[in-house]
């Protein structure tokens, strides 16, 4: 397991960790969702398994939502209080980079609107949606840094990455940005 990478962006701590998103005690974790908000495989499946049926029941009432949008449900039995379900693009559907930037911004906006202090995100769209990890890292980190720099109420933003390859890709991308290391 890789050591966390921690930097400060404005007044927010941005960190990269390798691990299981469903174990974090963040205010909210982000589910890389499909438009129907069905908790199937990958991160969504882990959220369903660990969080229990209440999360899917809430999703069923909120679905469908378009690509680039996000909604919030309770966290069920997860350590996190809430889940932000973010619909990222599928590779090959067109305009994927803008859609990924849009959904990343929307997640951060929802966190601000709800007064959340700590949220944790995975690498959205890189699983069954097939989006390349390196492009995901560049887009998600660039969007997050641009959002946080003018000032944010978020105290902590965690990118929780599954596996060493994902972690290293995000760490390499973060190193390209000139921000203060901790």
Phi, psi and omega in degrees: 000133182283149175290142178301151172250127184231129176225167175248130177239110188062239178253011183254137172276122176250126181228151173247127176228152175257128179162197184263111181306324185288352179268349184283142179265037179292165173298321178211146170247158183253129175263122174284092193269165167263166184300331180276355180058034175274123181278093186263263186250183176061222181300317180300319178295320177295321177296317179298313182296311184280325185275338179090175187290342182299325181293315179296322179299318177294319178301318181300327179284335184265339185283157356274161173228151184281162173302137180094355182251167180211152177223163183243137171234172172293170182264002180055230180269009177290156172296330177286146180286333186216163174234129173261116182267113187245120182268106177268174182279154170269138178301130178097355182276349180100140176058032186298320184296315179295321179295321178292318176298318181298313183290327176296314176301317183297320177301313181294322177297316178299319178299316178297312181302325183270359179069027180286145181258333182220121173234154181230131182239148169268185174277093186297137174076002184272350179277242183296343178280349169075014181287137182296135184300319182295319178292323177299313181300314181298315183289311184294315180293316179299317179294316181296315181297316178299323179290318186282330187301319180291351183118136183214154174278347177295131177269330185213131176233116184248129168262109181260112191248137182269108176098154184295322181299313179297315180301311182297322178298314178293320180296319178297318179293317180298325179296339179283346181263138179270092175225160187288124175278153177250000000 
